[in-house]
Amino acid sequence: MSVHQSSDSTPLLSVVVITRNEADRIGRLLASVTFADEVVVVDSGSTDDTVRICRAAGAKVVHRDWQGYAEQKQAALELGSGEWILNLDADEAISDLSATEIFLAIAKAPSDAVGFSMPRLSRYLNRWIRHGGWYPDRKVRLVRRAMGKWIGEGIHERLEVSGRVLELKQPILHYVYRSISDQVRTINSFSTLTAEHAGRAGTRLYLLYGLLHAVGKFLECAVWKMGFLDGMAGLVIAVNSSFYVFLKHAKTWEKSLPRDDSQ
């Protein structure tokens, strides 16, 4: 059941999401946002059943060639016609408690409030991760129409608003990786994107710094931010987080190597 229409017949709440080959998890998201007046999906060329699943659930699906995370999310944001736009990812979902909080928040929002931030609670290796820097992972995701803009390069996109942002308490549920293999694939992809947007760093000292940074990242995740309290999942997260840090430094350094014509 949707929230309701505003007095001028404009939808009160739109949910927008970008997709590509998310058939195995987009259904969970769609089932969790039936309280919204409108769901808009911007798909960048799925070859699985993503588009069919979205349309069967009543979502509006628009194709747009991939232009980068910030660009895709901005396109989705602009397609939402509601007074308020909730920006979600395909691997996320909204609980019933969160849906109620969102409805009450936008119904009673002061006139100078242009957005709401929400914590994000990630599930990985069959448990909710509450340490290691993964929680509360607060994000601005709910904004008044035309009051937000996605900015950033590579994987570091964020929704920026100009005005008062209030905080919600209930988290977005984030089903972050399908498996350890999925996390490793993501680390490889994201470290490449990060290196592509970095400057050139051709010294061995830079690579050594990457190693030291990786060790520091492990200690940060596992000890300082108490990832050890998440058990073996916390250990996997700490190791893979440090691997990502080293890999992005190594790939940035690799760009400075002379071309090997023997390959």
ABEGO torsion letter per residue (X at the ends): XBAEBBAAGBBABBBBBBBBGAAAAAAAAAAAAAABABBBBBBAGBABAAAAAAAAAGBBBBBBBBAEAAAAAAAAAAABABABBBBBBAABBBBAAAAAAAAAAAAABBAABABBBBBBBBBBGGBBBABGGAOAGBBBABBBBGABBBBEBEABBBBBBBEBBBBBABBBBBBABABAAAAAAAAAAAAAAAAAABBBBABAAAAAAAAAAAAAAAAAAAAAAGAAAAEAAAAAAAAAAAAAAAAAAAAAAAAABBBBAAX
